[in-house]
């Protein structure tokens, strides 16, 4: 039987590589409605009809009688990365799909940014589904709100049978990369006496820094600074300026926002890009890199001082 995977797109760049390293011979992407582009009136939609269309297509790929070999893994992202949007019926829809899939597919739900979003009844339903079903695993990070990026640790919530299978198949299952110190840090970050206060402080920092950072970009003339619940926001500028800013060290990436950087787009065409909110020094570096890049872009569009502006030459003749 063919071992292949489905992934929700757009998503972070390494997702496909990880699926292939796990044995998937091919990875098919199903585009998820893009709430950011819809919010600012660009291409993309996140109406209920658009979300329903995504799930209907997913069901066809997983459950169609014509699918002799259903995907071994379906990789979903909830909350949406990088917007932080949560489909209010995500768990309800997934529960229905799991019931139809007949245990032939594992649904892995990436919840890296869960703690940046308010908890809902749908979140609770999803967690119950993961604990009861042998077809759902929730994958969570300790590098964001918990602040353990240097330990490179995450964890999964899953039925005991899935947990045993996953643990036995990991390349570092023998503990080669995970020390007792790292595990103690993980437990403290999740359950320690100061864990709640720490998470609140991290969220407060990101919210404050996101406001300051986005205001700095608006002051530069960057259009459509659209905030996220996660430590990101979406910006729009010319491809040339964004490319130069990235080369200068700006923390700007593109995750499927169209047209994407480096995909045959003319340098003067405007592009959507995703800007990371990091520490103050790194954010200031991004602002400075964008400032210089935008100034260079503006100078390119101006006439040299020795060359008369053609519009000034023709103005006396307009209307004559």
N, C-alpha and C positions, 0 to 999 in steps of 0.2 A: 504494500500500500504506500501511496505517496505521502510523505510527511511535509506538510506545508502550513503556513500561518496566515492569518488575517490581522491587519493592524488598522486602527483608527488613524486617519490622517487629517490635517497635518499633525505631526508630533515631533519630538526631539530627535536629532539626527542619528543618535546611536541605537535607536530602538530596533531598526531592521537588522543591524549587525549583531545585536544580542540574540534576536530570534534565529538568525542563521547559525550563530555559534552553538545554539541549543539543538541544532539538527534539522531546522527547516530548510528544505531544498529550494523553496521559493516563498516570497512574502508578497501578498496582495494588499493594497491599501484601499480603504473605502473612505472617501472624503466626508468629514463631519461638517455640518453647517457652521460657518464662521461668524460668531456673534459680533466680533469687533467691526468687521467690514460692514455688516448690516447696520450697526449702531451709527456709523457715520455716513450712511447712504451709498456705500460702494457695493460692488458685486459681493454676493453672499447673503445668506438668509438664516435666521434662526427662529422662524415661526414654528408653531406646533406641527404644521404640515411638513416643514423641512426636516424636523427631527424625526417624525414618523417615517418619512421616506428613507432616512438613514437606517432605521431599525428594520424596515421592510426589506431593504437590500441585504442587510446583514443576515436576516432570516433565510433569504433565498440562497445565499452562499453556504450557510451552515446546514440547512434542513431540507433543501430541495431533493426530491427523489432522484433527480438526475446527477446529484453529487455522490458519486460512488465512494470517494475518499473525502470526507469532510475535513476541514482544517483541524490540525491537532491542537492548535492554540489560537485563540482570538484575544488580541491585545487591545484593551480599551483604556482610555484616560478619563478619569473623573475625580476631581474637578478638571475641566478643560484646561489644557496647557497651551499657551500661557495666560489665558484670559481669566481663569478662575471661575468661569461660568459653570453652573451645575444644572443639568436637565432635572427638573423637579420630579420627573417620573423615571429616572434612570434605573433604580432598583426594581421598580414594578415591571418595566420593559425587559430587563435582564432576566428576572424570575420567569417571565412567560417564555422567553427564548430558551432558557436552560431546560424548561419542561419539554420543549419540542425537540431539543438536540439529542435526547436519549443517551446522555452520558458519553457521547463520542468525542466531545470537544471540551478542553479546559479554557475557561474564560478568566484571563488575568487582568485585573483592574488596577491600573497605576494610580495611586492616591497620594503622590508626592506632595501635593499642595493642599491636602485636606484641611490642615490646621490653620490655613489662611482664610477659611470660609466658615460662616456660621453653620452649626450642626442642624440637621433637619430630620424629620420622621423618615424621609427616604434614605438618609444615611444609616439610620438605625436598622431599617429593613435590609439594606445591603449587607450590613455586618452580620445580621442573623442568617441571611442567605449563605454567606461564606462559611459560617460555623456549621451549618446543617447540610449543605450540598457538597458532593464530591466533584463538582464541576466548576467551582468558583474559588479564586484566591485573590485576596486584596494585598497589594504590594505598597508598602509605605516607607518613607525616608526618615532618617534621623539627622539629616544634614541641613535642614532648613530651619524650622521654628525651634527644634531642639538644640541646634547649634553644634552638632557633632560632625561637621563636614570632614575634618581631618581623620576621623576614625573610619570613614568609608563604610558605614554600616547602615543597613536597612532591615526591615523585617516584613514578614507576611502573616496575614490572618487567614487561616484556612481550616478545613475539616482535618482531624488528626491523620486520616489516611493520606490525604494530599500532602500534608506537612512532612510525613515520613518519606513519601516518595520524592518530594522536592529536596529534602535534606540529604537523602542518599545519593542524589544525582548531581549535586553541586561539585565543581572541581576542587573546592576548598572544604569539602565536608569533613575532612579530618582535622580541621581547626588550624590549618597552616597559616591562614591570613587573619584569624580572629583570636586575639589574646584574651586572657581573663580580665585584664585592665579594660580593654575595649568593651567587653560584655558588661562589666560593672558600670562603666560609663553609660551604656545604653539603658540599663535598668534604672540608674539614677535620673537620667534625662526623661524617662517615661513616668516613673513612679516615685521619685525622690520627694522629700518634703518641700523643696523649693522649686519643683518642676513647673507648677502652675504659674508661680510668679515670674519665672524665667520666660516662659512662653508669652505671657502678657507683655513683658518688657521688650521682647524681640518684635512682637507684632506692632507695638507702639513705635519702636524705632523705625521699622520699615514704612509705616504709614506716614510718619513725620518726614522721613527722608524722601519718600516718593513725592510728597507735596512740594518740598523744596526743589528737588531735582527737576520735576516737570515744569515748575515756574521758571527755572533757569532756561529750560529749552524753549518755552513760549517766548521769553524775553529775547532769545536769539532769532525768533521769527519762524521756528519750526511749527508747521501746521499739524492739526489733529493729534495733539498729545492726549491719547485715550488711556485712562488709567485701568489697572487690573486689580482684582482682589489679591493676586499674587505679587511678588516683587518684580513686576514688569510694567511697561506700558508700551503702547503702539504709537509709532511716529511715522510721518510721511515727509519725504524729502527727495531730492533728485538722486538717482542711482550713483552718479559721479561723486556727489558730496558724501553719500553714505559709504561708498567704497573707500574713499580717501580717509574718512574718519576711522573706519575699521582698521585700515593699515597703520594708522597713527595710535592705535590702542584703545579705541572706543569699544565699550561692551555692548555692541549691537549685533544682533543675529536675525536671521529670517527663518520663520517656521511656517512656510506655506502661504504666507500673505502674498497676494499677487499684485504686480509681478515680482517675483523673487529676485534678490540680488544675484548677479552673475549668471543669469539664465537668458542671455541674448537680448537683454533690455538696453535700449539706447541710453547713453550716459546722461542725457538731459531729461530722460523720462523720470517721472516721479514714481517712487516705490514705497510700499509699506515695509516696515521693519520693526523688530521687537527689541526694546531697550531694557537691559537688566538694571535693576536697582540694587546696588551693592553698598559698600561702606562709603562714607563721605568723600574720602580721598579718591577712590576709584570713580565715583560719580562725577566729581569735579574734573577728572581726567577726560571722561567722556564728553562733558560739556565743552571743555577747551578744544578737544579734537574736532568736535562738530563745528565750533565757532570758526576755527581756522579753515576747515573744509568748506563751509558756507561762504566765507569771505573770498576764498579762491574761486568758488563757483560764480560768485557775483562779479568778480573782476574779469572772468573769462567772457561774460556776456556784455561787458562794456567796450566801447570803442577806445582805441589808444588816444592819448592826449593830442597827438599830432594829426589825427584823422577827424575831419568834420562829420558830424552825425548826418546821415542822408536825409532823415526826417526834417532836420532844421533847414536843409537846402531846398526841399520841396514845399515847405510850409507857406512861403509867400505866394505860391501859385495856386494853392488850394482855394477853390471857390472863384477863381478869376475867370 
